[in-house]
Each structure stands twice: as C-alpha cells, then as structure tokens.
C-alpha cells in the first residue's frame, strides 16, 4: 500500500507526530461516518431504496440495515 508516508524514514523531520497523525485519522473517520449517516438518511427521505443506496456505497442492503437500521 502506498501512502504519503511511505518514505517517512527518509524525511523524519517532515512528518507529523505519529500520535497527532493517528488522532487526525480518527477524527476524519468520525466526520466521514457522520456525513455518510446524514447522506443515507437524506437518500431514504428522497425515496431511494436500501438496495439503491447499497449499490452506490458498494455494500449490501443487509449491511445498511445493520448499520443504519430500518428507519426512513
């Protein structure tokens, strides 16, 4: 897997603190999860089926039910 930090050993002074990097990633994941949840609710309110949403997100409708419930 190639990442921005693949050559971090060569540029140690250019890379942020590992704890700060991990904290930033955790916050980005949480923000993305909130955005995804809001988008799924919006899609359901506008008549998209669980199957249609699943196709767009690349997951099964069953996985969506498990994660977001049957509301909407």
C-alpha positions, 0 to 999 in steps of 0.5 A: 500500500502506498501512502504519503508516508511511505518514505517517512524514514527518509524525511523524519523531520517532515512528518507529523507526530505519529500520535497527532497523525493517528488522532487526525485519522480518527477524527476524519473517520468520525466526520466521514461516518457522520456525513455518510449517516446524514447522506443515507438518511437524506437518500431514504427521505428522497425515496431511494431504496436500501438496495439503491443506496447499497449499490452506490456505497458498494455494500449490501442492503443487509449491511445498511440495515445493520448499520443504519437500521430500518428507519426512513 
